[in-house]
Amino acid sequence: MANHASAKKRIRRNATRAEINGARRGRIRTFVKKVELALAAGDAKLAGEALHAAQPELARSVSKGIMHKNTMARKLSRLSARVKALKNS
């Protein structure tokens, strides 16, 4: 257990931040899952709309420090490629 007041405060803040970050991570997963479900259903229009909604959420996760920028770029690139392939098929 922490003995210094500053260390005790860090423990409190870390717990709060972990909860907030977890909620944000879950929100990102939800947006990505909507794209995945639309792709699985073969609905190109819905997949495009879901991807359009997911893009700012993924970008926000980078600015908030939830996700590394390259991770976000990779996820977005792969989803975009799949949506594009569905639209072209």
Biopython code that builds the backbone (N, CA, C, O; Angstrom):
import numpy as np
from Bio.PDB.StructureBuilder import StructureBuilder

atoms = [
    (1, "MET", "N", (0.848, -1.187, 0.000)),
    (1, "MET", "CA", (0.000, 0.000, 0.000)),
    (1, "MET", "C", (0.883, 1.236, 0.000)),
    (1, "MET", "O", (1.938, 1.263, 0.634)),
    (2, "ALA", "N", (0.441, 2.248, -0.713)),
    (2, "ALA", "CA", (1.200, 3.495, -0.814)),
    (2, "ALA", "C", (1.166, 4.241, 0.514)),
    (2, "ALA", "O", (0.164, 4.244, 1.229)),
    (3, "ASN", "N", (2.293, 4.871, 0.817)),
    (3, "ASN", "CA", (2.394, 5.627, 2.061)),
    (3, "ASN", "C", (2.320, 7.134, 1.836)),
    (3, "ASN", "O", (1.821, 7.865, 2.692)),
    (4, "HIS", "N", (2.806, 7.599, 0.705)),
    (4, "HIS", "CA", (2.795, 9.035, 0.426)),
    (4, "HIS", "C", (1.427, 9.458, -0.107)),
    (4, "HIS", "O", (0.742, 8.694, -0.786)),
    (5, "ALA", "N", (1.057, 10.671, 0.213)),
    (5, "ALA", "CA", (-0.238, 11.191, -0.241)),
    (5, "ALA", "C", (-0.306, 11.221, -1.763)),
    (5, "ALA", "O", (-1.341, 10.910, -2.351)),
    (6, "SER", "N", (0.801, 11.596, -2.395)),
    (6, "SER", "CA", (0.813, 11.674, -3.861)),
    (6, "SER", "C", (0.648, 10.284, -4.484)),
    (6, "SER", "O", (-0.011, 10.134, -5.512)),
    (7, "ALA", "N", (1.247, 9.279, -3.859)),
    (7, "ALA", "CA", (1.126, 7.912, -4.368)),
    (7, "ALA", "C", (-0.308, 7.401, -4.198)),
    (7, "ALA", "O", (-0.827, 6.697, -5.065)),
    (8, "LYS", "N", (-0.941, 7.757, -3.082)),
    (8, "LYS", "CA", (-2.335, 7.368, -2.861)),
    (8, "LYS", "C", (-3.241, 8.018, -3.904)),
    (8, "LYS", "O", (-4.176, 7.403, -4.416)),
    (9, "LYS", "N", (-2.936, 9.274, -4.201)),
    (9, "LYS", "CA", (-3.731, 9.979, -5.207)),
    (9, "LYS", "C", (-3.547, 9.329, -6.582)),
    (9, "LYS", "O", (-4.511, 9.189, -7.334)),
    (10, "ARG", "N", (-2.312, 8.932, -6.911)),
    (10, "ARG", "CA", (-2.056, 8.285, -8.200)),
    (10, "ARG", "C", (-2.870, 6.991, -8.321)),
    (10, "ARG", "O", (-3.404, 6.682, -9.386)),
    (11, "ILE", "N", (-2.956, 6.252, -7.233)),
    (11, "ILE", "CA", (-3.738, 5.011, -7.241)),
    (11, "ILE", "C", (-5.202, 5.316, -7.544)),
    (11, "ILE", "O", (-5.838, 4.615, -8.331)),
    (12, "ARG", "N", (-5.732, 6.367, -6.914)),
    (12, "ARG", "CA", (-7.123, 6.757, -7.172)),
    (12, "ARG", "C", (-7.306, 7.180, -8.623)),
    (12, "ARG", "O", (-8.257, 6.763, -9.284)),
    (13, "ARG", "N", (-6.397, 8.006, -9.113)),
    (13, "ARG", "CA", (-6.500, 8.520, -10.483)),
    (13, "ARG", "C", (-6.345, 7.386, -11.506)),
    (13, "ARG", "O", (-7.048, 7.350, -12.516)),
    (14, "ASN", "N", (-5.416, 6.462, -11.232)),
    (14, "ASN", "CA", (-5.212, 5.341, -12.151)),
    (14, "ASN", "C", (-6.474, 4.492, -12.274)),
    (14, "ASN", "O", (-6.828, 4.047, -13.366)),
    (15, "ALA", "N", (-7.145, 4.274, -11.153)),
    (15, "ALA", "CA", (-8.376, 3.487, -11.179)),
    (15, "ALA", "C", (-9.451, 4.205, -11.996)),
    (15, "ALA", "O", (-10.168, 3.579, -12.777)),
    (16, "THR", "N", (-9.555, 5.515, -11.811)),
    (16, "THR", "CA", (-10.540, 6.307, -12.554)),
    (16, "THR", "C", (-10.235, 6.284, -14.042)),
    (16, "THR", "O", (-11.128, 6.074, -14.863)),
    (17, "ARG", "N", (-8.963, 6.501, -14.391)),
    (17, "ARG", "CA", (-8.563, 6.537, -15.800)),
    (17, "ARG", "C", (-8.761, 5.171, -16.460)),
    (17, "ARG", "O", (-9.166, 5.088, -17.620)),
    (18, "ALA", "N", (-8.472, 4.104, -15.714)),
    (18, "ALA", "CA", (-8.636, 2.759, -16.265)),
    (18, "ALA", "C", (-10.101, 2.501, -16.607)),
    (18, "ALA", "O", (-10.408, 1.881, -17.625)),
    (19, "GLU", "N", (-10.990, 2.974, -15.761)),
    (19, "GLU", "CA", (-12.420, 2.809, -16.001)),
    (19, "GLU", "C", (-12.858, 3.589, -17.245)),
    (19, "GLU", "O", (-13.595, 3.069, -18.084)),
    (20, "ILE", "N", (-12.403, 4.832, -17.356)),
    (20, "ILE", "CA", (-12.747, 5.677, -18.508)),
    (20, "ILE", "C", (-12.169, 5.085, -19.789)),
    (20, "ILE", "O", (-12.855, 4.998, -20.807)),
    (21, "ASN", "N", (-10.899, 4.677, -19.730)),
    (21, "ASN", "CA", (-10.248, 4.108, -20.911)),
    (21, "ASN", "C", (-10.932, 2.817, -21.349)),
    (21, "ASN", "O", (-11.074, 2.556, -22.544)),
    (22, "GLY", "N", (-11.351, 2.018, -20.384)),
    (22, "GLY", "CA", (-12.054, 0.779, -20.707)),
    (22, "GLY", "C", (-13.368, 1.051, -21.416)),
    (22, "GLY", "O", (-13.735, 0.339, -22.350)),
    (23, "ALA", "N", (-14.073, 2.079, -20.974)),
    (23, "ALA", "CA", (-15.337, 2.451, -21.615)),
    (23, "ALA", "C", (-15.085, 2.925, -23.041)),
    (23, "ALA", "O", (-15.836, 2.586, -23.955)),
    (24, "ARG", "N", (-14.037, 3.701, -23.225)),
    (24, "ARG", "CA", (-13.701, 4.191, -24.568)),
    (24, "ARG", "C", (-13.298, 3.037, -25.484)),
    (24, "ARG", "O", (-13.682, 2.998, -26.653)),
    (25, "ARG", "N", (-12.523, 2.103, -24.944)),
    (25, "ARG", "CA", (-12.100, 0.940, -25.720)),
    (25, "ARG", "C", (-13.322, 0.117, -26.143)),
    (25, "ARG", "O", (-13.399, -0.364, -27.273)),
    (26, "GLY", "N", (-14.260, -0.034, -25.227)),
    (26, "GLY", "CA", (-15.490, -0.762, -25.532)),
    (26, "GLY", "C", (-16.305, -0.069, -26.606)),
    (26, "GLY", "O", (-16.891, -0.723, -27.469)),
    (27, "ARG", "N", (-16.345, 1.252, -26.556)),
    (27, "ARG", "CA", (-17.071, 2.037, -27.563)),
    (27, "ARG", "C", (-16.456, 1.827, -28.949)),
    (27, "ARG", "O", (-17.171, 1.691, -29.941)),
    (28, "ILE", "N", (-15.134, 1.804, -29.000)),
    (28, "ILE", "CA", (-14.433, 1.580, -30.266)),
    (28, "ILE", "C", (-14.768, 0.191, -30.802)),
    (28, "ILE", "O", (-15.059, 0.026, -31.987)),
    (29, "ARG", "N", (-14.726, -0.806, -29.918)),
    (29, "ARG", "CA", (-15.037, -2.180, -30.330)),
    (29, "ARG", "C", (-16.460, -2.276, -30.887)),
    (29, "ARG", "O", (-16.710, -3.011, -31.842)),
    (30, "THR", "N", (-17.391, -1.528, -30.281)),
    (30, "THR", "CA", (-18.775, -1.538, -30.744)),
    (30, "THR", "C", (-18.880, -0.990, -32.158)),
    (30, "THR", "O", (-19.569, -1.567, -33.000)),
    (31, "PHE", "N", (-18.199, 0.123, -32.424)),
    (31, "PHE", "CA", (-18.239, 0.721, -33.757)),
    (31, "PHE", "C", (-17.622, -0.212, -34.795)),
    (31, "PHE", "O", (-18.147, -0.350, -35.900)),
    (32, "VAL", "N", (-16.514, -0.848, -34.441)),
    (32, "VAL", "CA", (-15.856, -1.779, -35.368)),
    (32, "VAL", "C", (-16.752, -2.994, -35.599)),
    (32, "VAL", "O", (-16.840, -3.499, -36.718)),
    (33, "LYS", "N", (-17.412, -3.457, -34.549)),
    (33, "LYS", "CA", (-18.290, -4.619, -34.668)),
    (33, "LYS", "C", (-19.468, -4.326, -35.597)),
    (33, "LYS", "O", (-19.910, -5.211, -36.330)),
    (34, "LYS", "N", (-19.982, -3.092, -35.572)),
    (34, "LYS", "CA", (-21.080, -2.730, -36.471)),
    (34, "LYS", "C", (-20.646, -2.853, -37.929)),
    (34, "LYS", "O", (-21.415, -3.305, -38.778)),
    (35, "VAL", "N", (-19.412, -2.446, -38.211)),
    (35, "VAL", "CA", (-18.884, -2.580, -39.570)),
    (35, "VAL", "C", (-18.753, -4.058, -39.917)),
    (35, "VAL", "O", (-19.147, -4.483, -41.003)),
    (36, "GLU", "N", (-18.198, -4.839, -38.993)),
    (36, "GLU", "CA", (-18.007, -6.277, -39.217)),
    (36, "GLU", "C", (-19.337, -6.985, -39.495)),
    (36, "GLU", "O", (-19.425, -7.823, -40.392)),
    (37, "LEU", "N", (-20.363, -6.640, -38.721)),
    (37, "LEU", "CA", (-21.669, -7.279, -38.902)),
    (37, "LEU", "C", (-22.286, -6.911, -40.251)),
    (37, "LEU", "O", (-22.888, -7.755, -40.914)),
    (38, "ALA", "N", (-22.133, -5.654, -40.651)),
    (38, "ALA", "CA", (-22.651, -5.224, -41.953)),
    (38, "ALA", "C", (-21.918, -5.943, -43.081)),
    (38, "ALA", "O", (-22.524, -6.323, -44.083)),
    (39, "LEU", "N", (-20.610, -6.126, -42.910)),
    (39, "LEU", "CA", (-19.828, -6.853, -43.917)),
    (39, "LEU", "C", (-20.278, -8.314, -43.994)),
    (39, "LEU", "O", (-20.424, -8.870, -45.082)),
    (40, "ALA", "N", (-20.493, -8.923, -42.838)),
    (40, "ALA", "CA", (-20.917, -10.322, -42.801)),
    (40, "ALA", "C", (-22.294, -10.497, -43.441)),
    (40, "ALA", "O", (-22.572, -11.519, -44.070)),
    (41, "ALA", "N", (-23.154, -9.487, -43.273)),
    (41, "ALA", "CA", (-24.492, -9.542, -43.857)),
    (41, "ALA", "C", (-24.469, -9.257, -45.355)),
    (41, "ALA", "O", (-25.444, -9.524, -46.058)),
    (42, "GLY", "N", (-23.357, -8.716, -45.839)),
    (42, "GLY", "CA", (-23.236, -8.407, -47.262)),
    (42, "GLY", "C", (-23.919, -7.117, -47.662)),
    (42, "GLY", "O", (-24.210, -6.903, -48.839)),
    (43, "ASP", "N", (-24.178, -6.250, -46.681)),
    (43, "ASP", "CA", (-24.855, -4.975, -46.937)),
    (43, "ASP", "C", (-23.811, -3.877, -47.124)),
    (43, "ASP", "O", (-23.280, -3.347, -46.148)),
    (44, "ALA", "N", (-23.519, -3.538, -48.375)),
    (44, "ALA", "CA", (-22.461, -2.568, -48.676)),
    (44, "ALA", "C", (-22.817, -1.170, -48.185)),
    (44, "ALA", "O", (-21.956, -0.445, -47.687)),
    (45, "LYS", "N", (-24.082, -0.792, -48.326)),
    (45, "LYS", "CA", (-24.503, 0.559, -47.918)),
    (45, "LYS", "C", (-24.367, 0.722, -46.404)),
    (45, "LYS", "O", (-23.821, 1.716, -45.925)),
    (46, "LEU", "N", (-24.861, -0.250, -45.668)),
    (46, "LEU", "CA", (-24.788, -0.207, -44.209)),
    (46, "LEU", "C", (-23.338, -0.269, -43.737)),
    (46, "LEU", "O", (-22.966, 0.408, -42.779)),
    (47, "ALA", "N", (-22.527, -1.073, -44.400)),
    (47, "ALA", "CA", (-21.109, -1.184, -44.041)),
    (47, "ALA", "C", (-20.400, 0.145, -44.254)),
    (47, "ALA", "O", (-19.580, 0.552, -43.432)),
    (48, "GLY", "N", (-20.712, 0.822, -45.352)),
    (48, "GLY", "CA", (-20.115, 2.125, -45.627)),
    (48, "GLY", "C", (-20.501, 3.158, -44.591)),
    (48, "GLY", "O", (-19.668, 3.947, -44.147)),
    (49, "GLU", "N", (-21.777, 3.152, -44.205)),
    (49, "GLU", "CA", (-22.249, 4.092, -43.180)),
    (49, "GLU", "C", (-21.599, 3.792, -41.831)),
    (49, "GLU", "O", (-21.203, 4.709, -41.112)),
    (50, "ALA", "N", (-21.493, 2.516, -41.492)),
    (50, "ALA", "CA", (-20.881, 2.124, -40.221)),
    (50, "ALA", "C", (-19.403, 2.495, -40.196)),
    (50, "ALA", "O", (-18.886, 2.936, -39.170)),
    (51, "LEU", "N", (-18.729, 2.316, -41.324)),
    (51, "LEU", "CA", (-17.315, 2.689, -41.413)),
    (51, "LEU", "C", (-17.159, 4.195, -41.273)),
    (51, "LEU", "O", (-16.240, 4.671, -40.605)),
    (52, "HIS", "N", (-18.053, 4.941, -41.900)),
    (52, "HIS", "CA", (-18.022, 6.404, -41.820)),
    (52, "HIS", "C", (-18.202, 6.866, -40.371)),
    (52, "HIS", "O", (-17.600, 7.856, -39.956)),
    (53, "ALA", "N", (-19.026, 6.154, -39.603)),
    (53, "ALA", "CA", (-19.240, 6.483, -38.192)),
    (53, "ALA", "C", (-18.060, 6.041, -37.326)),
    (53, "ALA", "O", (-17.768, 6.666, -36.306)),
    (54, "ALA", "N", (-17.385, 4.969, -37.731)),
    (54, "ALA", "CA", (-16.282, 4.425, -36.931)),
    (54, "ALA", "C", (-14.999, 5.237, -37.072)),
    (54, "ALA", "O", (-14.194, 5.283, -36.142)),
    (55, "GLN", "N", (-14.799, 5.875, -38.217)),
    (55, "GLN", "CA", (-13.549, 6.606, -38.466)),
    (55, "GLN", "C", (-13.247, 7.665, -37.410)),
    (55, "GLN", "O", (-12.140, 7.664, -36.871)),
    (56, "PRO", "N", (-14.176, 8.572, -37.086)),
    (56, "PRO", "CA", (-13.840, 9.573, -36.067)),
    (56, "PRO", "C", (-13.619, 8.971, -34.681)),
    (56, "PRO", "O", (-12.834, 9.495, -33.891)),
    (57, "GLU", "N", (-14.313, 7.869, -34.389)),
    (57, "GLU", "CA", (-14.112, 7.211, -33.091)),
    (57, "GLU", "C", (-12.700, 6.648, -32.986)),
    (57, "GLU", "O", (-12.049, 6.768, -31.949)),
    (58, "LEU", "N", (-12.236, 6.037, -34.064)),
    (58, "LEU", "CA", (-10.875, 5.500, -34.074)),
    (58, "LEU", "C", (-9.854, 6.629, -33.966)),
    (58, "LEU", "O", (-8.863, 6.502, -33.247)),
    (59, "ALA", "N", (-10.087, 7.723, -34.672)),
    (59, "ALA", "CA", (-9.170, 8.864, -34.603)),
    (59, "ALA", "C", (-9.156, 9.456, -33.199)),
    (59, "ALA", "O", (-8.107, 9.857, -32.694)),
    (60, "ARG", "N", (-10.321, 9.504, -32.581)),
    (60, "ARG", "CA", (-10.415, 10.042, -31.218)),
    (60, "ARG", "C", (-9.654, 9.157, -30.234)),
    (60, "ARG", "O", (-9.061, 9.653, -29.276)),
    (61, "SER", "N", (-9.672, 7.855, -30.473)),
    (61, "SER", "CA", (-8.964, 6.944, -29.573)),
    (61, "SER", "C", (-7.462, 7.213, -29.594)),
    (61, "SER", "O", (-6.779, 7.043, -28.584)),
    (62, "VAL", "N", (-6.953, 7.632, -30.748)),
    (62, "VAL", "CA", (-5.526, 7.961, -30.848)),
    (62, "VAL", "C", (-5.239, 9.230, -30.070)),
    (62, "VAL", "O", (-4.268, 9.292, -29.317)),
    (63, "SER", "N", (-6.079, 10.249, -30.247)),
    (63, "SER", "CA", (-5.837, 11.526, -29.574)),
    (63, "SER", "C", (-5.984, 11.403, -28.062)),
    (63, "SER", "O", (-5.366, 12.163, -27.316)),
    (64, "LYS", "N", (-6.798, 10.453, -27.602)),
    (64, "LYS", "CA", (-6.985, 10.243, -26.166)),
    (64, "LYS", "C", (-5.961, 9.270, -25.581)),
    (64, "LYS", "O", (-5.937, 9.042, -24.371)),
    (65, "GLY", "N", (-5.118, 8.699, -26.440)),
    (65, "GLY", "CA", (-4.073, 7.809, -25.951)),
    (65, "GLY", "C", (-4.535, 6.387, -25.696)),
    (65, "GLY", "O", (-3.852, 5.630, -25.006)),
    (66, "ILE", "N", (-5.678, 6.015, -26.238)),
    (66, "ILE", "CA", (-6.204, 4.666, -26.036)),
    (66, "ILE", "C", (-5.523, 3.686, -26.978)),
    (66, "ILE", "O", (-5.263, 2.535, -26.625)),
    (67, "MET", "N", (-5.240, 4.169, -28.187)),
    (67, "MET", "CA", (-4.730, 3.310, -29.243)),
    (67, "MET", "C", (-3.555, 4.007, -29.926)),
    (67, "MET", "O", (-3.541, 5.232, -30.046)),
    (68, "HIS", "N", (-2.581, 3.235, -30.370)),
    (68, "HIS", "CA", (-1.452, 3.797, -31.112)),
    (68, "HIS", "C", (-1.924, 4.177, -32.509)),
    (68, "HIS", "O", (-2.810, 3.530, -33.067)),
    (69, "LYS", "N", (-1.336, 5.220, -33.070)),
    (69, "LYS", "CA", (-1.799, 5.712, -34.382)),
    (69, "LYS", "C", (-1.653, 4.667, -35.480)),
    (69, "LYS", "O", (-2.492, 4.593, -36.378)),
    (70, "ASN", "N", (-0.598, 3.861, -35.419)),
    (70, "ASN", "CA", (-0.406, 2.831, -36.445)),
    (70, "ASN", "C", (-1.446, 1.718, -36.318)),
    (70, "ASN", "O", (-1.888, 1.156, -37.320)),
    (71, "THR", "N", (-1.830, 1.409, -35.095)),
    (71, "THR", "CA", (-2.868, 0.403, -34.864)),
    (71, "THR", "C", (-4.183, 0.882, -35.461)),
    (71, "THR", "O", (-4.886, 0.123, -36.129)),
    (72, "MET", "N", (-4.508, 2.143, -35.215)),
    (72, "MET", "CA", (-5.730, 2.727, -35.758)),
    (72, "MET", "C", (-5.687, 2.723, -37.280)),
    (72, "MET", "O", (-6.669, 2.368, -37.932)),
    (73, "ALA", "N", (-4.552, 3.116, -37.845)),
    (73, "ALA", "CA", (-4.414, 3.169, -39.298)),
    (73, "ALA", "C", (-4.570, 1.778, -39.908)),
    (73, "ALA", "O", (-5.204, 1.624, -40.952)),
    (74, "ARG", "N", (-3.996, 0.772, -39.262)),
    (74, "ARG", "CA", (-4.084, -0.603, -39.761)),
    (74, "ARG", "C", (-5.532, -1.098, -39.733)),
    (74, "ARG", "O", (-6.015, -1.668, -40.711)),
    (75, "LYS", "N", (-6.222, -0.878, -38.611)),
    (75, "LYS", "CA", (-7.617, -1.307, -38.496)),
    (75, "LYS", "C", (-8.487, -0.623, -39.543)),
    (75, "LYS", "O", (-9.302, -1.261, -40.209)),
    (76, "LEU", "N", (-8.300, 0.680, -39.673)),
    (76, "LEU", "CA", (-9.101, 1.462, -40.609)),
    (76, "LEU", "C", (-8.831, 1.042, -42.049)),
    (76, "LEU", "O", (-9.751, 0.943, -42.861)),
    (77, "SER", "N", (-7.569, 0.798, -42.354)),
    (77, "SER", "CA", (-7.190, 0.381, -43.699)),
    (77, "SER", "C", (-7.818, -0.963, -44.056)),
    (77, "SER", "O", (-8.339, -1.138, -45.157)),
    (78, "ARG", "N", (-7.768, -1.898, -43.133)),
    (78, "ARG", "CA", (-8.316, -3.232, -43.390)),
    (78, "ARG", "C", (-9.834, -3.202, -43.535)),
    (78, "ARG", "O", (-10.402, -3.866, -44.401)),
    (79, "LEU", "N", (-10.485, -2.415, -42.666)),
    (79, "LEU", "CA", (-11.935, -2.298, -42.770)),
    (79, "LEU", "C", (-12.335, -1.621, -44.079)),
    (79, "LEU", "O", (-13.275, -2.051, -44.747)),
    (80, "SER", "N", (-11.613, -0.560, -44.437)),
    (80, "SER", "CA", (-11.907, 0.175, -45.674)),
    (80, "SER", "C", (-11.753, -0.726, -46.889)),
    (80, "SER", "O", (-12.570, -0.686, -47.808)),
    (81, "ALA", "N", (-10.706, -1.536, -46.890)),
    (81, "ALA", "CA", (-10.462, -2.442, -48.011)),
    (81, "ALA", "C", (-11.592, -3.457, -48.136)),
    (81, "ALA", "O", (-12.022, -3.778, -49.244)),
    (82, "ARG", "N", (-12.068, -3.955, -47.015)),
    (82, "ARG", "CA", (-13.153, -4.941, -47.046)),
    (82, "ARG", "C", (-14.470, -4.318, -47.510)),
    (82, "ARG", "O", (-15.227, -4.935, -48.260)),
    (83, "VAL", "N", (-14.735, -3.086, -47.055)),
    (83, "VAL", "CA", (-15.954, -2.391, -47.484)),
    (83, "VAL", "C", (-15.880, -2.102, -48.979)),
    (83, "VAL", "O", (-16.862, -2.277, -49.701)),
    (84, "LYS", "N", (-14.712, -1.660, -49.438)),
    (84, "LYS", "CA", (-14.523, -1.359, -50.863)),
    (84, "LYS", "C", (-14.711, -2.621, -51.710)),
    (84, "LYS", "O", (-15.346, -2.580, -52.764)),
    (85, "ALA", "N", (-14.156, -3.737, -51.243)),
    (85, "ALA", "CA", (-14.286, -4.999, -51.973)),
    (85, "ALA", "C", (-15.754, -5.427, -52.057)),
    (85, "ALA", "O", (-16.198, -5.953, -53.078)),
    (86, "LEU", "N", (-16.496, -5.197, -50.980)),
    (86, "LEU", "CA", (-17.915, -5.558, -50.968)),
    (86, "LEU", "C", (-18.702, -4.678, -51.939)),
    (86, "LEU", "O", (-19.590, -5.159, -52.643)),
    (87, "LYS", "N", (-18.370, -3.389, -51.969)),
    (87, "LYS", "CA", (-19.067, -2.469, -52.877)),
    (87, "LYS", "C", (-18.778, -2.803, -54.338)),
    (87, "LYS", "O", (-19.652, -2.665, -55.193)),
    (88, "ASN", "N", (-17.561, -3.240, -54.622)),
    (88, "ASN", "CA", (-17.166, -3.542, -56.002)),
    (88, "ASN", "C", (-17.647, -4.907, -56.481)),
    (88, "ASN", "O", (-17.662, -5.185, -57.680)),
    (89, "SER", "N", (-18.039, -5.753, -55.537)),
    (89, "SER", "CA", (-18.455, -7.106, -55.945)),
    (89, "SER", "C", (-19.921, -7.153, -56.342)),
    (89, "SER", "O", (-20.427, -8.213, -56.709)),
]
sb = StructureBuilder()
sb.init_structure("model")
sb.init_model(0)
sb.init_chain("A")
sb.init_seg("    ")
for serial, (resi, resn, name, xyz) in enumerate(atoms, 1):
    if name == "N":
        sb.init_residue(resn, " ", resi, " ")
    sb.init_atom(name, np.array(xyz, "f"), 0.0, 1.0, " ", f" {name:<3s}", serial, name[0])
structure = sb.get_structure()
